[in-house]
């Protein structure tokens, strides 16, 4: 309360630069996934793989939007998505340690800022 009896309005939490960069990376990744969905390489992995790629790209975009709005649920959903992708890569024999590096860094940074999210 101020001296006039009017409650001061707290400024909205500002999105950290690291979160903005992560949002851009996720959107870029989803856009780069689109052509792969329709590729022969994706179909050669299995008939289930192109739809899985499409669904993961859409979920990634939803997470980017949530993260842009600083929502905690986006961190949890992205983490679950990354885990499912890693398990899928392992199950198909396509996993390598490099496939874990970028999602791992992104997840760590998101959890660092989790307390600032709604």
N, C-alpha and C positions, 0 to 999 in steps of 0.2 A: 504494500500500500504506500502510496505517496502521501505527501502532506495535504493534498486536496481530497483524499479519500478515494482516489481512482487507482485501481490496481494497474501496476506497470505490466506491460506485455513483454514476455521474454522473446527475444529474437529466435527464429527457427534455427535449428541446428544446421550448420553449414556442412555440405557434403565434402569430405576430405578429397584431396586430389587423387590419392591412391584409389579410392572407390570409383571416382570418375574414370580413371584409366582402366580399371577392371571392367567397368560397364562397356567401354569402347572395345576392349579386347573380346569380351563375350559376344557382343553384337557382330564384330568382325568375324569371329569364329563361326557364328551361325550363318552368316552370309557366305563364307567360304565353304561351308558344308553343303549348301544347296546344290552346286553342280555335282558333287560326289554322290549325292542321293540317287541321281539318275545315271550313274556310271556303270560300266560293265564290271569294274573292279568290285563295287559294292554288291552287285547281283551275284558275283562269283563267290562271295563269302557265304551267301545263303539268301533265300527269298525273304527272310525275316529282317535282313540287315538294312536295306533301304528304308523301310518304314521306321525301324528303330532310330536310324540317323535323323529322319525327319522329326520324329517325336522329341528326340533329345535336343535338336536345334530349336524347336518351339519352346520347350521347357527352359532352355538356356536364355532365350529372348525374354520370357516371362520373368526369369530370375534377374536379368539385367534391368528390367523395368522396376522390379521390387527393390533392387539394390540402389538404383538411381533415386528412388523415393526413400531410401534409408530404412527399409523394412527388414526386421530380423528374420522373418520367414524365408526371405530370399537366400539368406546364408545357409539355412538348414536344407532347403530344397536343392540348392546348388551342390551342397556337400553330398546329399543322397544321390543326385544325378551323377556326380563324379564317381561315387562308389560303384554304382550300377555299370557305368561305362568301363571302369577298371575290371570289374568281374567279367563283363562281356568280352573284353580284350583277352583276358586270361583264358576264358573258356574256349575262345576261337583260336588260341595260339598266336595272337597278334600283339600281345603285350610286350612292352620293353620298358625299362626304367625311365626312359625319356618321356613316355606317355603320361607319367605321373608328375613330372617336374612342374609344368605350368599350372595344372589344376591344384597341385599341392601348395604352390606359392600363393595362388589366388585365394584358396581356402584359408590359409594362415592369415593373410592380410585382412580378409573379411572378418575373421574371428577377433582380430586385434581391435577392429572398430565396432564390434557387436554391441558394446555397452552404449555407444552413441546413437544406436538405431532404435526405432520404435517397434 
